[in-house]
Amino acid sequence: MQMPQQMHEQYLEAKKIIENANDIKVYSHIDCDGICSGAILSTILDRQNKAHEIEFVNLDVLDDIDLTHELTIFSDLGSGQKVDTKAKEGQKIIILDHHPPLRDLDYKNDKNYEYLEINPIHHGIDGSYYVCGGGLCYFLAKEFGYDDLSWIGVLSAIGDMQNTKSGHFEGLNEIIQQDAIDGGYLEVTKNDLNIYGRNTRPLFIALSYFSDVKLPITNNTTECMAILEELGIDEKHNRKTLNQLTDEDKTKLFQKLVEMLSKVVPGRYVQHIPKLIIGDSYTFLKEDESSFLRDGSEFSTAMNACGRNHEEKVAMEVLKGDRFLYLDELEHIAKNHRVNLAKGIEKATGDTSIIELENLQYFDGTGIKPEIVGTITGMILGYCNWKKPVIGFTQTDSEGLKVSLRCSRLLSYDGIHFGNIIREVSADVGGTGGGHAMACGAYIPVNKKDEFIEQFNIKLEGKLTN
């Protein structure tokens, strides 16, 4: 895929706006993609000797936001929010976002302030799989000649799960990936086993977290050990990581997983089973071989840990190269994050916690931090009915609820875009929402929870074909 000419012209315009601005504020999202986006933009501005402020925020603070700078840049957010409501004459706004936009390409024509929104959807490019926020920011960096930031663009795409549809990066992501390979920053292993923790977790533990579809091995390390020993690829006194397996061992494990999945999914999904198991793996060659930052999935998880614990600046400084001061802090944050997730999962999966309706299932996550309820919702898929989406709720304050939805990748092959549905339903109950086909969220009034659930359940009537 080549970048559309009109989109490229937008980047030339964005470069010019930045070069002519001196008072700059950047807002970016708190997840891996948003942090990568912010790090790329901050690096561009540093190298251009542009003083700037950067703030990482949740989506709920953006509607009707006060704009107090000459230039405000929104990255990995902004397209779905009313960020320009209070824009004043002469101010400048740049949005670099891949989420479904509220405004069209002609929106800026009658404004007395400068407005530029670069969104792939305006150009017929799917923002769920072909480019994310960090990727959009990298293409801006590339206009300035900063190709060395390509690896951060790749990391953002890993964190945003842009390769979940096919197991590979496609579209504009392929360009970024190739730039990172050509620059010596990235090694891609094609069609590897898609199991998290390839360097740091014993395989029997890593395998137990397989959760897109519930299997006998899901959350069951004893069963995992038995199967690995049966296959002859692991043994009691010599436990291996995924990285230590031979290609022959990986083939055996792949065949076993296919066999197990084929027994529990409807026949029409069987063609998609390999995509649940196999995908490219990513190694960052400039990172120390013993570091958790060397593997793309583990690096992206550490970025998300910082975002979920209000430590985005730590993650950003690591991305910008300051490992001396911030790497130990990053490891500490990641460790505490794992503890918080374990507590949240325990709460969400209690005997009566997950309530199943005709077309969805949900849990009350009161007490779980709003920043991690989405992560927990995704991690409990292995405890749920994979044929329906799962929704988690938790309070943000006395009047607000954070809503997070996740679903099995298999449901995405039915063509359901849950991000669009959650946007509609949340708006109907006086809230805001949006996101991707398989992972999305919303903020709604606390007294609208029952109405939200009822409407969402109705909206899905006839859409789920299981």
GIRALIN-V290649 format. One record per run of one state. SS is the DSSP state (H for helix, E for strand, L for the rest). FROM is the first residue (numbers start at 1). TO is the last residue. If there is no record, write none. Layout:
((SS & FROM & TO) (SS & FROM & TO))
This chain:
((L & 1 & 4) (H & 5 & 19) (L & 20 & 23) (E & 24 & 29) (L & 30 & 31) (H & 32 & 47) (L & 48 & 51) (E & 52 & 57) (L & 58 & 58) (H & 59 & 61) (L & 62 & 70) (E & 71 & 75) (L & 76 & 91) (E & 92 & 96) (L & 97 & 106) (H & 107 & 110) (L & 111 & 113) (E & 114 & 118) (L & 119 & 119) (H & 120 & 123) (L & 124 & 132) (H & 133 & 143) (L & 144 & 146) (H & 147 & 159) (L & 160 & 171) (H & 172 & 182) (L & 183 & 185) (E & 186 & 193) (L & 194 & 202) (H & 203 & 208) (L & 209 & 220) (H & 221 & 231) (L & 232 & 234) (E & 235 & 235) (L & 236 & 237) (E & 238 & 238) (L & 239 & 241) (H & 242 & 244) (L & 245 & 246) (H & 247 & 262) (L & 263 & 266) (H & 267 & 277) (E & 278 & 284) (L & 285 & 294) (E & 295 & 295) (H & 296 & 308) (L & 309 & 311) (H & 312 & 319) (L & 320 & 322) (H & 323 & 348) (L & 349 & 353) (E & 354 & 356) (L & 357 & 359) (E & 360 & 364) (L & 365 & 372) (H & 373 & 383) (L & 384 & 388) (E & 389 & 395) (L & 396 & 399) (E & 400 & 406) (L & 407 & 408) (H & 409 & 412) (L & 413 & 417) (H & 418 & 428) (L & 429 & 431) (E & 432 & 435) (L & 436 & 438) (E & 439 & 445) (H & 446 & 459) (L & 460 & 466))
